[in-house]
Structures are given as structure tokens and as C-alpha cells.
Amino acid sequence: MIYTFELPISVILYRKTKTDVKKALNLNGYRNWHYQISNEVKHNFMPITVEPFRAKRIKISYRVTKRRKARYDTMNIITIVDKFFCDWLVSKRMIPDDSCENVEIGGVVGDYGIRDCCTAEIEILKE
């Protein structure tokens, strides 16, 4: 069975007195974030669509879709989205942990579409 998740490629950090901050999930921004900002983004990361499951071993394939026809580095986006998504899966107890024994990365595709998002397809692997 294949489970499909739609993931954001940016997270909005809400502020009480200042304007809200939008953080793009990519390696270029991540490497410059303060650890408190990184932690806040991680806690605010939430898939747009969710299909609950429970498995010991999974294989994840990603498709990044961008609205604009501008060139972009697919792996810059996937590295951070994958990190936060796997941590989210562990926090929701869908997988025991996100080590290499439990999570395998399949294909990664970049594409153009009607909105900015990342689609993750999860295949349950036999133990």
C-alpha cells in the first residue's frame, strides 16, 4: 500500500506584536537559522494532507512542485523537508525512528505545477 502526504515547502512563524515570518524550507536558509528559529520551524512543520499508518520500515519518494518556471535545486528543498517530515513521522509514532534501518529514500523528482508543495509517497516495506 502507498500512502501520500502533501508537505509544505515553507512554514509561517506567527508573531504576537510583529509581522509573521515566512521561512522557506531549503538548505540555503536552514544553514543560517538560529537554533531557536530552527526548533520553532520544526515544531510548526505539519503536512497539509495526512494519511495515518504504522510501520517498521518505509520507503519515501518525493516530488517537489513549484509554481514558477524559475530554476530551483530540488535537493536543497528535499533535504530540509525530509528532515522535518521524518521527525514528524517519529513524533506521531508512525515509524519507530528515522534511522537508515527504518527509512529508505526512493526517487526525487522536480516538477512545475499550480502551487508550491512537496508530495511524499510512502511505501511500507516488508520486514
Backbone atoms as SQL, in Angstrom:
CREATE TABLE atoms (id INTEGER PRIMARY KEY, chain TEXT, resi INTEGER, resn TEXT, atom TEXT, x REAL, y REAL, z REAL);
INSERT INTO atoms VALUES
  (1, 'A', 1, 'MET', 'N', 0.847, -1.184, 0.000),
  (2, 'A', 1, 'MET', 'CA', 0.000, 0.000, 0.000),
  (3, 'A', 1, 'MET', 'C', 0.888, 1.241, 0.000),
  (4, 'A', 2, 'ILE', 'N', 0.451, 2.265, -0.705),
  (5, 'A', 2, 'ILE', 'CA', 1.185, 3.527, -0.776),
  (6, 'A', 2, 'ILE', 'C', 0.350, 4.633, -0.124),
  (7, 'A', 3, 'TYR', 'N', 0.982, 5.353, 0.786),
  (8, 'A', 3, 'TYR', 'CA', 0.354, 6.478, 1.466),
  (9, 'A', 3, 'TYR', 'C', 0.931, 7.767, 0.892),
  (10, 'A', 4, 'THR', 'N', 0.078, 8.755, 0.665),
  (11, 'A', 4, 'THR', 'CA', 0.508, 10.015, 0.067),
  (12, 'A', 4, 'THR', 'C', 0.320, 11.163, 1.059),
  (13, 'A', 5, 'PHE', 'N', 1.365, 11.968, 1.194),
  (14, 'A', 5, 'PHE', 'CA', 1.344, 13.148, 2.055),
  (15, 'A', 5, 'PHE', 'C', 1.697, 14.366, 1.220),
  (16, 'A', 6, 'GLU', 'N', 0.987, 15.438, 1.405),
  (17, 'A', 6, 'GLU', 'CA', 1.344, 16.707, 0.775),
  (18, 'A', 6, 'GLU', 'C', 2.029, 17.555, 1.843),
  (19, 'A', 7, 'LEU', 'N', 3.254, 17.979, 1.546),
  (20, 'A', 7, 'LEU', 'CA', 4.079, 18.679, 2.525),
  (21, 'A', 7, 'LEU', 'C', 4.327, 20.114, 2.103),
  (22, 'A', 8, 'PRO', 'N', 4.418, 21.031, 3.062),
  (23, 'A', 8, 'PRO', 'CA', 4.723, 22.421, 2.721),
  (24, 'A', 8, 'PRO', 'C', 6.217, 22.574, 2.408),
  (25, 'A', 9, 'ILE', 'N', 6.559, 23.558, 1.590),
  (26, 'A', 9, 'ILE', 'CA', 7.969, 23.876, 1.376),
  (27, 'A', 9, 'ILE', 'C', 8.299, 25.233, 1.996),
  (28, 'A', 10, 'SER', 'N', 7.373, 25.737, 2.806),
  (29, 'A', 10, 'SER', 'CA', 7.643, 26.915, 3.628),
  (30, 'A', 10, 'SER', 'C', 6.738, 26.830, 4.864),
  (31, 'A', 11, 'VAL', 'N', 7.185, 27.468, 5.936),
  (32, 'A', 11, 'VAL', 'CA', 6.445, 27.467, 7.198),
  (33, 'A', 11, 'VAL', 'C', 6.307, 28.908, 7.667),
  (34, 'A', 12, 'ILE', 'N', 5.122, 29.257, 8.148),
  (35, 'A', 12, 'ILE', 'CA', 4.896, 30.603, 8.676),
  (36, 'A', 12, 'ILE', 'C', 5.044, 30.565, 10.193),
  (37, 'A', 13, 'LEU', 'N', 5.890, 31.452, 10.701),
  (38, 'A', 13, 'LEU', 'CA', 6.072, 31.595, 12.139),
  (39, 'A', 13, 'LEU', 'C', 5.242, 32.797, 12.583),
  (40, 'A', 14, 'TYR', 'N', 4.247, 32.541, 13.402),
  (41, 'A', 14, 'TYR', 'CA', 3.327, 33.587, 13.830),
  (42, 'A', 14, 'TYR', 'C', 3.931, 34.390, 14.976),
  (43, 'A', 15, 'ARG', 'N', 3.763, 35.703, 14.927),
  (44, 'A', 15, 'ARG', 'CA', 4.290, 36.624, 15.930),
  (45, 'A', 15, 'ARG', 'C', 3.141, 37.408, 16.557),
  (46, 'A', 16, 'LYS', 'N', 3.259, 37.733, 17.838),
  (47, 'A', 16, 'LYS', 'CA', 2.206, 38.472, 18.534),
  (48, 'A', 16, 'LYS', 'C', 2.212, 39.951, 18.167),
  (49, 'A', 17, 'THR', 'N', 3.379, 40.592, 18.222),
  (50, 'A', 17, 'THR', 'CA', 3.431, 42.044, 18.037),
  (51, 'A', 17, 'THR', 'C', 4.045, 42.467, 16.711),
  (52, 'A', 18, 'LYS', 'N', 4.808, 41.603, 16.071),
  (53, 'A', 18, 'LYS', 'CA', 5.440, 41.928, 14.793),
  (54, 'A', 18, 'LYS', 'C', 4.718, 41.197, 13.674),
  (55, 'A', 19, 'THR', 'N', 5.141, 41.453, 12.442),
  (56, 'A', 19, 'THR', 'CA', 4.542, 40.741, 11.316),
  (57, 'A', 19, 'THR', 'C', 5.031, 39.301, 11.303),
  (58, 'A', 20, 'ASP', 'N', 4.187, 38.399, 10.832),
  (59, 'A', 20, 'ASP', 'CA', 4.540, 36.985, 10.744),
  (60, 'A', 20, 'ASP', 'C', 5.720, 36.797, 9.797),
  (61, 'A', 21, 'VAL', 'N', 6.490, 35.743, 10.037),
  (62, 'A', 21, 'VAL', 'CA', 7.686, 35.466, 9.256),
  (63, 'A', 21, 'VAL', 'C', 7.491, 34.169, 8.482),
  (64, 'A', 22, 'LYS', 'N', 7.767, 34.197, 7.181),
  (65, 'A', 22, 'LYS', 'CA', 7.671, 33.006, 6.352),
  (66, 'A', 22, 'LYS', 'C', 9.083, 32.472, 6.110),
  (67, 'A', 23, 'LYS', 'N', 9.316, 31.219, 6.499),
  (68, 'A', 23, 'LYS', 'CA', 10.621, 30.592, 6.333),
  (69, 'A', 23, 'LYS', 'C', 10.527, 29.519, 5.251),
  (70, 'A', 24, 'ALA', 'N', 11.290, 29.688, 4.180),
  (71, 'A', 24, 'ALA', 'CA', 11.345, 28.690, 3.116),
  (72, 'A', 24, 'ALA', 'C', 12.153, 27.498, 3.614),
  (73, 'A', 25, 'LEU', 'N', 11.642, 26.301, 3.382),
  (74, 'A', 25, 'LEU', 'CA', 12.342, 25.096, 3.811),
  (75, 'A', 25, 'LEU', 'C', 13.341, 24.685, 2.736),
  (76, 'A', 26, 'ASN', 'N', 14.542, 25.205, 2.846),
  (77, 'A', 26, 'ASN', 'CA', 15.620, 24.799, 1.950),
  (78, 'A', 26, 'ASN', 'C', 16.944, 24.920, 2.683),
  (79, 'A', 27, 'LEU', 'N', 17.945, 24.279, 2.159),
  (80, 'A', 27, 'LEU', 'CA', 19.244, 24.214, 2.818),
  (81, 'A', 27, 'LEU', 'C', 19.906, 25.573, 2.921),
  (82, 'A', 28, 'ASN', 'N', 19.683, 26.449, 1.944),
  (83, 'A', 28, 'ASN', 'CA', 20.305, 27.773, 1.961),
  (84, 'A', 28, 'ASN', 'C', 19.875, 28.569, 3.192),
  (85, 'A', 29, 'GLY', 'N', 18.588, 28.553, 3.508),
  (86, 'A', 29, 'GLY', 'CA', 18.103, 29.272, 4.676),
  (87, 'A', 29, 'GLY', 'C', 18.418, 28.544, 5.970),
  (88, 'A', 30, 'TYR', 'N', 18.256, 27.228, 5.970),
  (89, 'A', 30, 'TYR', 'CA', 18.440, 26.419, 7.177),
  (90, 'A', 30, 'TYR', 'C', 19.819, 26.606, 7.799),
  (91, 'A', 31, 'ARG', 'N', 20.841, 26.672, 6.958),
  (92, 'A', 31, 'ARG', 'CA', 22.203, 26.773, 7.498),
  (93, 'A', 31, 'ARG', 'C', 22.456, 28.106, 8.207),
  (94, 'A', 32, 'ASN', 'N', 21.614, 29.118, 7.952),
  (95, 'A', 32, 'ASN', 'CA', 21.790, 30.424, 8.581),
  (96, 'A', 32, 'ASN', 'C', 20.837, 30.678, 9.752),
  (97, 'A', 33, 'TRP', 'N', 19.886, 29.759, 9.983),
  (98, 'A', 33, 'TRP', 'CA', 18.929, 29.962, 11.055),
  (99, 'A', 33, 'TRP', 'C', 19.592, 29.802, 12.421),
  (100, 'A', 34, 'HIS', 'N', 19.134, 30.598, 13.363),
  (101, 'A', 34, 'HIS', 'CA', 19.499, 30.419, 14.764),
  (102, 'A', 34, 'HIS', 'C', 18.834, 29.121, 15.232),
  (103, 'A', 35, 'TYR', 'N', 19.422, 28.436, 16.203),
  (104, 'A', 35, 'TYR', 'CA', 18.866, 27.147, 16.631),
  (105, 'A', 35, 'TYR', 'C', 17.451, 27.284, 17.175),
  (106, 'A', 36, 'GLN', 'N', 17.102, 28.432, 17.757),
  (107, 'A', 36, 'GLN', 'CA', 15.740, 28.606, 18.261),
  (108, 'A', 36, 'GLN', 'C', 14.740, 28.749, 17.109),
  (109, 'A', 37, 'ILE', 'N', 15.147, 29.421, 16.033),
  (110, 'A', 37, 'ILE', 'CA', 14.287, 29.539, 14.853),
  (111, 'A', 37, 'ILE', 'C', 14.110, 28.164, 14.220),
  (112, 'A', 38, 'SER', 'N', 15.201, 27.405, 14.103),
  (113, 'A', 38, 'SER', 'CA', 15.133, 26.058, 13.532),
  (114, 'A', 38, 'SER', 'C', 14.176, 25.187, 14.338),
  (115, 'A', 39, 'ASN', 'N', 14.245, 25.273, 15.644),
  (116, 'A', 39, 'ASN', 'CA', 13.366, 24.494, 16.509),
  (117, 'A', 39, 'ASN', 'C', 11.909, 24.927, 16.349),
  (118, 'A', 40, 'GLU', 'N', 11.674, 26.223, 16.219),
  (119, 'A', 40, 'GLU', 'CA', 10.314, 26.730, 16.037),
  (120, 'A', 40, 'GLU', 'C', 9.730, 26.280, 14.691),
  (121, 'A', 41, 'VAL', 'N', 10.553, 26.310, 13.646),
  (122, 'A', 41, 'VAL', 'CA', 10.102, 25.843, 12.327),
  (123, 'A', 41, 'VAL', 'C', 9.770, 24.359, 12.400),
  (124, 'A', 42, 'LYS', 'N', 10.632, 23.578, 13.047),
  (125, 'A', 42, 'LYS', 'CA', 10.403, 22.138, 13.179),
  (126, 'A', 42, 'LYS', 'C', 9.089, 21.854, 13.901),
  (127, 'A', 43, 'HIS', 'N', 8.793, 22.611, 14.957),
  (128, 'A', 43, 'HIS', 'CA', 7.557, 22.390, 15.712),
  (129, 'A', 43, 'HIS', 'C', 6.318, 22.853, 14.945),
  (130, 'A', 44, 'ASN', 'N', 6.482, 23.813, 14.043),
  (131, 'A', 44, 'ASN', 'CA', 5.351, 24.299, 13.244),
  (132, 'A', 44, 'ASN', 'C', 5.177, 23.534, 11.946),
  (133, 'A', 45, 'PHE', 'N', 6.125, 22.652, 11.610),
  (134, 'A', 45, 'PHE', 'CA', 6.012, 21.865, 10.382),
  (135, 'A', 45, 'PHE', 'C', 4.875, 20.862, 10.545),
  (136, 'A', 46, 'MET', 'N', 3.966, 20.867, 9.577),
  (137, 'A', 46, 'MET', 'CA', 2.828, 19.957, 9.617),
  (138, 'A', 46, 'MET', 'C', 2.421, 19.657, 8.185),
  (139, 'A', 47, 'PRO', 'N', 2.295, 18.368, 7.824),
  (140, 'A', 47, 'PRO', 'CA', 1.824, 18.045, 6.472),
  (141, 'A', 47, 'PRO', 'C', 0.455, 18.661, 6.187),
  (142, 'A', 48, 'ILE', 'N', 0.248, 19.027, 4.927),
  (143, 'A', 48, 'ILE', 'CA', -1.031, 19.601, 4.510),
  (144, 'A', 48, 'ILE', 'C', -2.094, 18.516, 4.480),
  (145, 'A', 49, 'THR', 'N', -1.732, 17.351, 3.960),
  (146, 'A', 49, 'THR', 'CA', -2.639, 16.201, 3.975),
  (147, 'A', 49, 'THR', 'C', -1.966, 15.066, 4.726),
  (148, 'A', 50, 'VAL', 'N', -2.739, 14.329, 5.494),
  (149, 'A', 50, 'VAL', 'CA', -2.200, 13.272, 6.347),
  (150, 'A', 50, 'VAL', 'C', -2.976, 11.982, 6.128),
  (151, 'A', 51, 'GLU', 'N', -2.254, 10.867, 5.974),
  (152, 'A', 51, 'GLU', 'CA', -2.849, 9.530, 5.935),
  (153, 'A', 51, 'GLU', 'C', -2.158, 8.709, 7.013),
  (154, 'A', 52, 'PRO', 'N', -2.798, 8.497, 8.157),
  (155, 'A', 52, 'PRO', 'CA', -2.151, 7.772, 9.253),
  (156, 'A', 52, 'PRO', 'C', -1.834, 6.321, 8.880),
  (157, 'A', 53, 'PHE', 'N', -0.719, 5.836, 9.376),
  (158, 'A', 53, 'PHE', 'CA', -0.307, 4.450, 9.201),
  (159, 'A', 53, 'PHE', 'C', 0.662, 4.122, 10.328),
  (160, 'A', 54, 'ARG', 'N', 1.067, 2.875, 10.404),
  (161, 'A', 54, 'ARG', 'CA', 2.094, 2.451, 11.355),
  (162, 'A', 54, 'ARG', 'C', 2.930, 1.390, 10.659),
  (163, 'A', 55, 'ALA', 'N', 4.248, 1.579, 10.701),
  (164, 'A', 55, 'ALA', 'CA', 5.151, 0.632, 10.027),
  (165, 'A', 55, 'ALA', 'C', 6.514, 0.647, 10.683),
  (166, 'A', 56, 'LYS', 'N', 7.239, -0.432, 10.476),
  (167, 'A', 56, 'LYS', 'CA', 8.597, -0.515, 10.999),
  (168, 'A', 56, 'LYS', 'C', 9.606, -0.011, 9.966),
  (169, 'A', 57, 'ARG', 'N', 9.391, -0.358, 8.674),
  (170, 'A', 57, 'ARG', 'CA', 10.294, 0.073, 7.607),
  (171, 'A', 57, 'ARG', 'C', 9.475, 0.695, 6.482),
  (172, 'A', 58, 'ILE', 'N', 9.961, 1.852, 5.979),
  (173, 'A', 58, 'ILE', 'CA', 9.262, 2.539, 4.900),
  (174, 'A', 58, 'ILE', 'C', 10.252, 3.011, 3.838),
  (175, 'A', 59, 'LYS', 'N', 9.707, 3.285, 2.661),
  (176, 'A', 59, 'LYS', 'CA', 10.474, 3.888, 1.564),
  (177, 'A', 59, 'LYS', 'C', 9.712, 5.141, 1.150),
  (178, 'A', 60, 'ILE', 'N', 10.416, 6.289, 1.128),
  (179, 'A', 60, 'ILE', 'CA', 9.786, 7.567, 0.809),
  (180, 'A', 60, 'ILE', 'C', 10.297, 8.068, -0.537),
  (181, 'A', 61, 'SER', 'N', 9.384, 8.434, -1.423),
  (182, 'A', 61, 'SER', 'CA', 9.716, 9.076, -2.701),
  (183, 'A', 61, 'SER', 'C', 9.120, 10.480, -2.687),
  (184, 'A', 62, 'TYR', 'N', 9.885, 11.446, -3.179),
  (185, 'A', 62, 'TYR', 'CA', 9.462, 12.846, -3.136),
  (186, 'A', 62, 'TYR', 'C', 9.273, 13.426, -4.531),
  (187, 'A', 63, 'ARG', 'N', 8.306, 14.345, -4.645),
  (188, 'A', 63, 'ARG', 'CA', 8.104, 15.148, -5.853),
  (189, 'A', 63, 'ARG', 'C', 7.910, 16.592, -5.405),
  (190, 'A', 64, 'VAL', 'N', 8.834, 17.458, -5.810),
  (191, 'A', 64, 'VAL', 'CA', 8.733, 18.878, -5.488),
  (192, 'A', 64, 'VAL', 'C', 8.050, 19.569, -6.662),
  (193, 'A', 65, 'THR', 'N', 7.011, 20.350, -6.373),
  (194, 'A', 65, 'THR', 'CA', 6.286, 21.088, -7.398),
  (195, 'A', 65, 'THR', 'C', 6.410, 22.578, -7.107),
  (196, 'A', 66, 'LYS', 'N', 6.858, 23.316, -8.092),
  (197, 'A', 66, 'LYS', 'CA', 6.997, 24.769, -7.957),
  (198, 'A', 66, 'LYS', 'C', 6.046, 25.455, -8.926),
  (199, 'A', 67, 'ARG', 'N', 5.495, 26.560, -8.493),
  (200, 'A', 67, 'ARG', 'CA', 4.548, 27.348, -9.285),
  (201, 'A', 67, 'ARG', 'C', 5.223, 28.066, -10.442),
  (202, 'A', 68, 'ARG', 'N', 6.372, 28.657, -10.148),
  (203, 'A', 68, 'ARG', 'CA', 7.061, 29.458, -11.164),
  (204, 'A', 68, 'ARG', 'C', 8.011, 28.599, -11.978),
  (205, 'A', 69, 'LYS', 'N', 8.294, 29.032, -13.177),
  (206, 'A', 69, 'LYS', 'CA', 9.191, 28.301, -14.059),
  (207, 'A', 69, 'LYS', 'C', 10.665, 28.612, -13.781),
  (208, 'A', 70, 'ALA', 'N', 10.943, 29.315, -12.683),
  (209, 'A', 70, 'ALA', 'CA', 12.332, 29.613, -12.324),
  (210, 'A', 70, 'ALA', 'C', 13.056, 28.313, -11.967),
  (211, 'A', 71, 'ARG', 'N', 14.340, 28.270, -12.242),
  (212, 'A', 71, 'ARG', 'CA', 15.131, 27.091, -11.907),
  (213, 'A', 71, 'ARG', 'C', 15.276, 26.987, -10.392),
  (214, 'A', 72, 'TYR', 'N', 15.303, 25.773, -9.887),
  (215, 'A', 72, 'TYR', 'CA', 15.498, 25.556, -8.463),
  (216, 'A', 72, 'TYR', 'C', 16.244, 24.247, -8.250),
  (217, 'A', 73, 'ASP', 'N', 16.935, 24.160, -7.126),
  (218, 'A', 73, 'ASP', 'CA', 17.697, 22.981, -6.767),
  (219, 'A', 73, 'ASP', 'C', 16.798, 22.066, -5.931),
  (220, 'A', 74, 'THR', 'N', 16.382, 20.959, -6.511),
  (221, 'A', 74, 'THR', 'CA', 15.440, 20.052, -5.857),
  (222, 'A', 74, 'THR', 'C', 15.978, 19.534, -4.528),
  (223, 'A', 75, 'MET', 'N', 17.237, 19.139, -4.485),
  (224, 'A', 75, 'MET', 'CA', 17.796, 18.553, -3.267),
  (225, 'A', 75, 'MET', 'C', 17.947, 19.579, -2.141),
  (226, 'A', 76, 'ASN', 'N', 18.096, 20.867, -2.475),
  (227, 'A', 76, 'ASN', 'CA', 18.113, 21.906, -1.436),
  (228, 'A', 76, 'ASN', 'C', 16.817, 21.893, -0.644),
  (229, 'A', 77, 'ILE', 'N', 15.718, 21.670, -1.332),
  (230, 'A', 77, 'ILE', 'CA', 14.398, 21.644, -0.687),
  (231, 'A', 77, 'ILE', 'C', 14.181, 20.309, 0.022),
  (232, 'A', 78, 'ILE', 'N', 14.480, 19.211, -0.660),
  (233, 'A', 78, 'ILE', 'CA', 14.208, 17.874, -0.121),
  (234, 'A', 78, 'ILE', 'C', 14.971, 17.605, 1.172),
  (235, 'A', 79, 'THR', 'N', 16.215, 18.056, 1.270),
  (236, 'A', 79, 'THR', 'CA', 16.999, 17.749, 2.475),
  (237, 'A', 79, 'THR', 'C', 16.302, 18.239, 3.738),
  (238, 'A', 80, 'ILE', 'N', 15.774, 19.439, 3.716),
  (239, 'A', 80, 'ILE', 'CA', 15.144, 20.007, 4.912),
  (240, 'A', 80, 'ILE', 'C', 13.728, 19.477, 5.099),
  (241, 'A', 81, 'VAL', 'N', 12.963, 19.383, 4.000),
  (242, 'A', 81, 'VAL', 'CA', 11.606, 18.836, 4.102),
  (243, 'A', 81, 'VAL', 'C', 11.666, 17.400, 4.619),
  (244, 'A', 82, 'ASP', 'N', 12.607, 16.596, 4.108),
  (245, 'A', 82, 'ASP', 'CA', 12.746, 15.213, 4.553),
  (246, 'A', 82, 'ASP', 'C', 13.106, 15.149, 6.037),
  (247, 'A', 83, 'LYS', 'N', 14.021, 15.987, 6.468),
  (248, 'A', 83, 'LYS', 'CA', 14.421, 16.013, 7.881),
  (249, 'A', 83, 'LYS', 'C', 13.225, 16.287, 8.786),
  (250, 'A', 84, 'PHE', 'N', 12.472, 17.340, 8.479),
  (251, 'A', 84, 'PHE', 'CA', 11.324, 17.693, 9.311),
  (252, 'A', 84, 'PHE', 'C', 10.191, 16.667, 9.184),
  (253, 'A', 85, 'PHE', 'N', 9.986, 16.122, 7.988),
  (254, 'A', 85, 'PHE', 'CA', 8.918, 15.140, 7.783),
  (255, 'A', 85, 'PHE', 'C', 9.215, 13.851, 8.551),
  (256, 'A', 86, 'CYS', 'N', 10.434, 13.358, 8.465),
  (257, 'A', 86, 'CYS', 'CA', 10.786, 12.129, 9.195),
  (258, 'A', 86, 'CYS', 'C', 10.682, 12.338, 10.702),
  (259, 'A', 87, 'ASP', 'N', 11.115, 13.492, 11.185),
  (260, 'A', 87, 'ASP', 'CA', 10.961, 13.797, 12.611),
  (261, 'A', 87, 'ASP', 'C', 9.488, 13.848, 13.001),
  (262, 'A', 88, 'TRP', 'N', 8.654, 14.388, 12.110),
  (263, 'A', 88, 'TRP', 'CA', 7.211, 14.445, 12.368),
  (264, 'A', 88, 'TRP', 'C', 6.624, 13.032, 12.417),
  (265, 'A', 89, 'LEU', 'N', 7.047, 12.158, 11.483),
  (266, 'A', 89, 'LEU', 'CA', 6.555, 10.771, 11.478),
  (267, 'A', 89, 'LEU', 'C', 6.915, 10.063, 12.787),
  (268, 'A', 90, 'VAL', 'N', 8.110, 10.297, 13.289),
  (269, 'A', 90, 'VAL', 'CA', 8.537, 9.690, 14.554),
  (270, 'A', 90, 'VAL', 'C', 7.710, 10.258, 15.708),
  (271, 'A', 91, 'SER', 'N', 7.488, 11.569, 15.722),
  (272, 'A', 91, 'SER', 'CA', 6.727, 12.183, 16.812),
  (273, 'A', 91, 'SER', 'C', 5.282, 11.693, 16.850),
  (274, 'A', 92, 'LYS', 'N', 4.728, 11.340, 15.702),
  (275, 'A', 92, 'LYS', 'CA', 3.359, 10.816, 15.627),
  (276, 'A', 92, 'LYS', 'C', 3.317, 9.300, 15.755),
  (277, 'A', 93, 'ARG', 'N', 4.479, 8.690, 15.995),
  (278, 'A', 93, 'ARG', 'CA', 4.625, 7.244, 16.205),
  (279, 'A', 93, 'ARG', 'C', 4.175, 6.410, 15.008),
  (280, 'A', 94, 'MET', 'N', 4.355, 6.942, 13.820),
  (281, 'A', 94, 'MET', 'CA', 4.051, 6.173, 12.615),
  (282, 'A', 94, 'MET', 'C', 5.223, 5.250, 12.273),
  (283, 'A', 95, 'ILE', 'N', 6.442, 5.676, 12.640),
  (284, 'A', 95, 'ILE', 'CA', 7.632, 4.837, 12.499),
  (285, 'A', 95, 'ILE', 'C', 8.391, 4.897, 13.827),
  (286, 'A', 96, 'PRO', 'N', 9.165, 3.835, 14.165),
  (287, 'A', 96, 'PRO', 'CA', 9.868, 3.836, 15.456),
  (288, 'A', 96, 'PRO', 'C', 10.971, 4.888, 15.549),
  (289, 'A', 97, 'ASP', 'N', 11.762, 5.055, 14.511),
  (290, 'A', 97, 'ASP', 'CA', 12.747, 6.128, 14.437),
  (291, 'A', 97, 'ASP', 'C', 13.125, 6.326, 12.976),
  (292, 'A', 98, 'ASP', 'N', 13.871, 7.408, 12.709),
  (293, 'A', 98, 'ASP', 'CA', 14.187, 7.725, 11.311),
  (294, 'A', 98, 'ASP', 'C', 15.626, 7.367, 10.944),
  (295, 'A', 99, 'SER', 'N', 16.099, 6.254, 11.489),
  (296, 'A', 99, 'SER', 'CA', 17.440, 5.776, 11.161),
  (297, 'A', 99, 'SER', 'C', 17.427, 5.067, 9.804),
  (298, 'A', 100, 'CYS', 'N', 18.615, 4.737, 9.319),
  (299, 'A', 100, 'CYS', 'CA', 18.711, 4.102, 7.994),
  (300, 'A', 100, 'CYS', 'C', 18.142, 2.688, 7.986),
  (301, 'A', 101, 'GLU', 'N', 17.964, 2.070, 9.152),
  (302, 'A', 101, 'GLU', 'CA', 17.339, 0.738, 9.195),
  (303, 'A', 101, 'GLU', 'C', 15.836, 0.820, 8.937),
  (304, 'A', 102, 'ASN', 'N', 15.228, 1.973, 9.205),
  (305, 'A', 102, 'ASN', 'CA', 13.771, 2.102, 9.110),
  (306, 'A', 102, 'ASN', 'C', 13.296, 2.932, 7.930),
  (307, 'A', 103, 'VAL', 'N', 14.131, 3.840, 7.436),
  (308, 'A', 103, 'VAL', 'CA', 13.704, 4.747, 6.364),
  (309, 'A', 103, 'VAL', 'C', 14.651, 4.631, 5.177),
  (310, 'A', 104, 'GLU', 'N', 14.062, 4.409, 4.018),
  (311, 'A', 104, 'GLU', 'CA', 14.812, 4.353, 2.766),
  (312, 'A', 104, 'GLU', 'C', 14.260, 5.450, 1.860),
  (313, 'A', 105, 'ILE', 'N', 15.157, 6.177, 1.196),
  (314, 'A', 105, 'ILE', 'CA', 14.728, 7.239, 0.291),
  (315, 'A', 105, 'ILE', 'C', 14.711, 6.694, -1.126),
  (316, 'A', 106, 'GLY', 'N', 13.576, 6.836, -1.798),
  (317, 'A', 106, 'GLY', 'CA', 13.434, 6.395, -3.181),
  (318, 'A', 106, 'GLY', 'C', 13.784, 7.518, -4.136),
  (319, 'A', 107, 'GLY', 'N', 12.976, 7.702, -5.150),
  (320, 'A', 107, 'GLY', 'CA', 13.230, 8.721, -6.157),
  (321, 'A', 107, 'GLY', 'C', 12.877, 10.122, -5.694),
  (322, 'A', 108, 'VAL', 'N', 13.536, 11.089, -6.337),
  (323, 'A', 108, 'VAL', 'CA', 13.268, 12.502, -6.093),
  (324, 'A', 108, 'VAL', 'C', 13.062, 13.161, -7.445),
  (325, 'A', 109, 'VAL', 'N', 11.937, 13.865, -7.607),
  (326, 'A', 109, 'VAL', 'CA', 11.597, 14.481, -8.882),
  (327, 'A', 109, 'VAL', 'C', 11.241, 15.942, -8.658),
  (328, 'A', 110, 'GLY', 'N', 11.692, 16.807, -9.551),
  (329, 'A', 110, 'GLY', 'CA', 11.290, 18.205, -9.552),
  (330, 'A', 110, 'GLY', 'C', 10.307, 18.434, -10.686),
  (331, 'A', 111, 'ASP', 'N', 9.309, 19.296, -10.464),
  (332, 'A', 111, 'ASP', 'CA', 8.262, 19.482, -11.457),
  (333, 'A', 111, 'ASP', 'C', 7.684, 20.893, -11.322),
  (334, 'A', 112, 'TYR', 'N', 6.886, 21.304, -12.281),
  (335, 'A', 112, 'TYR', 'CA', 6.175, 22.584, -12.225),
  (336, 'A', 112, 'TYR', 'C', 4.688, 22.310, -12.177),
  (337, 'A', 113, 'GLY', 'N', 3.968, 23.091, -11.381),
  (338, 'A', 113, 'GLY', 'CA', 2.542, 22.871, -11.228),
  (339, 'A', 113, 'GLY', 'C', 1.828, 24.147, -10.848),
  (340, 'A', 114, 'ILE', 'N', 0.647, 23.995, -10.241),
  (341, 'A', 114, 'ILE', 'CA', -0.177, 25.157, -9.922),
  (342, 'A', 114, 'ILE', 'C', 0.126, 25.761, -8.550),
  (343, 'A', 115, 'ARG', 'N', 0.884, 25.049, -7.702),
  (344, 'A', 115, 'ARG', 'CA', 1.227, 25.594, -6.393),
  (345, 'A', 115, 'ARG', 'C', 2.536, 25.012, -5.887),
  (346, 'A', 116, 'ASP', 'N', 3.120, 25.702, -4.921),
  (347, 'A', 116, 'ASP', 'CA', 4.373, 25.248, -4.323),
  (348, 'A', 116, 'ASP', 'C', 4.079, 24.218, -3.244),
  (349, 'A', 117, 'CYS', 'N', 4.573, 22.998, -3.414),
  (350, 'A', 117, 'CYS', 'CA', 4.414, 21.974, -2.389),
  (351, 'A', 117, 'CYS', 'C', 5.362, 20.817, -2.684),
  (352, 'A', 118, 'CYS', 'N', 5.385, 19.877, -1.798),
  (353, 'A', 118, 'CYS', 'CA', 6.182, 18.674, -1.963),
  (354, 'A', 118, 'CYS', 'C', 5.262, 17.501, -1.651),
  (355, 'A', 119, 'THR', 'N', 5.252, 16.511, -2.507),
  (356, 'A', 119, 'THR', 'CA', 4.436, 15.331, -2.291),
  (357, 'A', 119, 'THR', 'C', 5.346, 14.175, -1.903),
  (358, 'A', 120, 'ALA', 'N', 5.009, 13.502, -0.827),
  (359, 'A', 120, 'ALA', 'CA', 5.775, 12.349, -0.370),
  (360, 'A', 120, 'ALA', 'C', 4.898, 11.114, -0.493),
  (361, 'A', 121, 'GLU', 'N', 5.416, 10.094, -1.174),
  (362, 'A', 121, 'GLU', 'CA', 4.722, 8.807, -1.256),
  (363, 'A', 121, 'GLU', 'C', 5.482, 7.804, -0.397),
  (364, 'A', 122, 'ILE', 'N', 4.775, 7.186, 0.527),
  (365, 'A', 122, 'ILE', 'CA', 5.397, 6.241, 1.446),
  (366, 'A', 122, 'ILE', 'C', 4.914, 4.837, 1.124),
  (367, 'A', 123, 'GLU', 'N', 5.881, 3.970, 0.904),
  (368, 'A', 123, 'GLU', 'CA', 5.598, 2.557, 0.651),
  (369, 'A', 123, 'GLU', 'C', 6.063, 1.777, 1.869),
  (370, 'A', 124, 'ILE', 'N', 5.206, 0.907, 2.383),
  (371, 'A', 124, 'ILE', 'CA', 5.557, 0.070, 3.529),
  (372, 'A', 124, 'ILE', 'C', 6.407, -1.090, 3.022),
  (373, 'A', 125, 'LEU', 'N', 7.601, -1.266, 3.616),
  (374, 'A', 125, 'LEU', 'CA', 8.494, -2.342, 3.215),
  (375, 'A', 125, 'LEU', 'C', 8.299, -3.546, 4.129),
  (376, 'A', 126, 'LYS', 'N', 8.477, -4.733, 3.567),
  (377, 'A', 126, 'LYS', 'CA', 8.376, -5.973, 4.348),
  (378, 'A', 126, 'LYS', 'C', 9.549, -6.047, 5.315),
  (379, 'A', 127, 'GLU', 'N', 9.310, -6.625, 6.455),
  (380, 'A', 127, 'GLU', 'CA', 10.365, -6.719, 7.470),
  (381, 'A', 127, 'GLU', 'C', 11.245, -7.921, 7.260);
